[in-house]
Amino acid sequence: MGADRFWQSLGLCLTGLGTAFLLFVAAYPLGLVQAYPTPPAEAIEGPLGFEKKIDDLNGLYRGPNEPKQVYLERLTKAVAGGVVHYWTEGDRWAATDARYTKISVFDNYVIWLLGWLPVYRDSFQNYEFLTPRKALDRGYGFCSQVSKIVYSILTEQGIPATIYSAEQHTIVEVDGNVLDSDYGVLVPYPLALVEKDPSIVDSYYSDYEDMLPLLHGAYGQPWHQLGTPQGFQNARSYETIFERLKWLPPLMLLLIGVLLTTGGLLGRRPFVSAPKIFAFSRSSDRGA
């Protein structure tokens, strides 16, 4: 009987821990907590700030009979308006950006824990999602992050795309078009041509005249392909695995707790032993 009480108590404890753990993991997906801090007002209202949160991911996919050029421009502008781009110090990532760019414990505690290991610490301080929904929910990222969002959405639909990066900028090229989802601009020329004559972009960045010198410098420098299709596919697969993995420990705790509690209760259930029943039957027979 003592052992039954022990297992029942342990089961109740694990059930409580599992329930609390599950609520912790579900808090961010359910909108009960804000996993990432709100960027400062100057970031949201700035030229590369926030316009409209993208709630419906389906709206970023190509519609039936939608011309490809129209779709590419729409996608580029939508992603640019749904993600905040802001450097806290200068124009390069700094440690002060980590509060926005590292993965929150509420988002995925498994990756958050891995980020404390020396081998992963640097890369996870500025982590960029390949999963569009994850990146858009965070709502904060630089040119390489928004380019990965656009790239993932395009390749999901079988539209060939390539991410190109230079020292100052990152873009996506599709069918001879430059998609700059940081500024929300589509330049209908191949990157190789723009690299030779950066002034080609002037009319397309007319809303950012103050940044044209910076853009000329960015487009006029050598570009290289960022990553590989297989590498991006592997990274996204890992993200999917870790997103599912974070649910396993709380569910296992909850299940084990319920089983132990149930087993303890069954062990303490009162019953009448067979000899007593037999004795009671014989005494009844004698009375008859």
N, C-alpha and C positions, 0 to 999 in steps of 0.2 A: 504493500500500500504506500510506503514511503517513497519508493522508486517511482510509482505512478504520479504522486504529487510533484516530484522533482521534474519529471518529463513534461507534465502539464504546465508547471510554472515556467520552465524553459521555453515551451511552445508559445505560451502567452507573451513572453518577453520578445521572442523572435518575431511573432506576429505584429506586435507593436512597432518594433524596429523596422520591419519590412514595410508596414503601412506608412510610417513617417518617411522612410527612404523613398518610397514610391511617390509620395506627395512632393518631396523635394525635386525628384527628377521630372515630374509632370508639371511643376509650377510654371516654368518658362513656356513650354508648348501651350499650356492652357491660358497664358496671359496673366497669370497671378503675380509674377515678378518681372522686373525689367532686368534682363541679363547684362545689358551693356549700357553705360552711362549716356545720357543725352549730350551730343556735341555742343560746344558753346554757340551762342547766338550768331556770332560772326561767321561761323562755319555754315550754319543752316541758311543764313540769309546772304551769304557771299556769292560771287559769280559761279562758283562750282558747288553751290549748296544744294539744298533739298527743295524739291518741287511737289512731289506727290508720292506717297507710299504705295508700293506695288503689292496689293493684297491678292489679286488674282493672277497667278503665274501663267495661266492659259492665255491671257491677253498678250503675252510676249511672243507667242508663236504665230507663224504665218497663217493668215486666214485663207479660206478657199478662194481661188482665183485672184488673190492679192498679188499685184506685180512685185517681183523680187526687189526692184530698186526702191519702191515705196515702202516695202516691208523693212528693208535694211535700215532705212532712215528712221522709220518709226521705232524700231527696236533700239537703235542707238540713242535716240532722244529719251525714250522711256527709262532706260537703265541709268542714263546720266542724271535724270531728274529724281530717281528713286534712291540714290546713294550719295551720301555726304563725302566730299573730298576736302580734307583740311589737314595741313601740317601744323602741329603745335609749335614747332621750332624750325624756322627757315623753310626750305623746300625739300628736305630729306627726312626720312623716318628717324625719329629720336625715341629715347626711352619713355618720354612723356606721352608718346602716341600709343604705348602698349595698352593702356587702360581701354582703348577703343579697338585695338587690332588683335590682341591675344584672345584666345577662346575662353569665355567665362565659365566658371564652375557651374553655373546654372544651365548653361548651354550644353556642355558635355564634360562632366567631371572626370571622365576617363582620360580624355586628351588633356584636360587641365592638370591632372596629376602627372601625366607624362611630361608636361612642360617643365616640371621641377627637376627632371633628370638632366644632368649636364649635356648629354648628347643631343637632346631635343630643345634645350632652353632657348637658344638663339632663334631657331626657325619658328618656334611656336609663339614667340613674342609678337611677331607680325605675320600671322597666319592668314592665308588667302584661300577662301573656299572655292572648290570647283562645283559644288552643288548650288545652283542658283538660288533656291529657296533659303538656304542657310545664309548666304551672303546678303541677300536682300533683307532678311529679317534683322540681321545685324545693322544694316543700313549705313555702314561706314567703310570706306576703302579708297585706295588710291588708283591710279590709272591701270595698274596691272590687275587689280582686283575686278574692276568693272569690265576689263577686257576678258577676263576668265568667265564672267557671267555671260557675256555675249557669245563667246566661243562655245560654251557648254550648250547654250540654247540652240545655236545654229547646228552644231554637230549632232545634237539629238534628232534633228529633223533631216539629217543627211545632207546638209549644206556644207560643202568644204570650206574651212576657215583656217587661218594661220595667225598666230599671235607673234607680233614683231616688237622687239624692245630695243631702245637706245638708252644712253646714259640719262636722258632727261624725260623720256616719255615711253609709253607702251600703247600700241594700237592693234586692231584686228584688220586683216586684209581678206576680202571676199570678192572673188570674180573681178579683180582689178579695181576695187573700191576700198578706200581707207575708212574704217569705222573708228572714230574717236569717241568712245562712250564716256570719256571723262568730261569732255566739253559738250557732248551731244551733237557732234558734227560728222556728217558724211562727206567725204571728198571723193568725187567720182573719177579718180585717177589712180593708176597703180603706184604703189609706194616707191618703186624704183625711179619712176619719173619725177615724183615729188621730191625725192632725195636730190636729184640733179637741179631742180628749180623750185625751191621752197616757196617762192612768191605765188605759186599756183594756188596755195591754200588761202590767200588773203581774203578773197570774196566770201569764202565759206565760213571763215572765222570773223565775220564783220561785227558780231556782237562782242568780240574780245579784242578790240583794236590795241588796247594797252598791253596785251600779251603777245602780239605779233612778233616782236623781236625774239622773245623766248621761243615761240613756235618755229620761227625760221631757224634758230639754232638747233632745235630738236630735230626738225625734219632734214636739215642739211648734214647731219652726222651719219656715220655708218650704222646700219640696223642689223640685228641678228634675230633669227627665229628663237622664240622663247619656248622651251620645252618641246616635247614630242607628243603626237597623238596617243601613243601607248602610255607615256608617262602620265598624261592628264587622265587617261582612263583608269589607270591604276590608283591615282590619288583620289579620284572620285569614288572608286570601289572601296577604298579604305575608309573614306568618310561615311559611306553607307554602313559599313561593318561596325564602325565605332558608334554610329547613331543607334543601331540596334543593340549593340553590346551594353550600352548604358542602362537599358531596362532590365537586363538579366539579373544582376545582384539583388535588387529590391524584390523582384518577383520570386526569386529562389528563396530568399529569406521569408517572404510571406507564405510561400507554399510549405516550406519545412516547418514553420511555426504552426500552421493550421494542422498539418499531419501530426506533429507532436502533441498538440493540444487535444486533438480528437483521440489519439491513442491513449493519452493519460486519462481522459474521461471514460473511455471504454474499459480501461483497466480497473477503474474504481466503481464500475456499475455493480450494484448488489445482485446476487443471484442465489437460488436455492440449490444446494448440492444434490446430486442424484441419490446418495444413501438416505438423506432426510426424506426425500419424496417416497422412496421405497418403504422406509419405516412408517411413514404416515399412512401409506396404503395398507400395510399389514395390520396396523392398529384399527383401521376402519373396518377391515374384514372381521376381526375378532368381535368388534362391537355389534356387527350385524348378526 
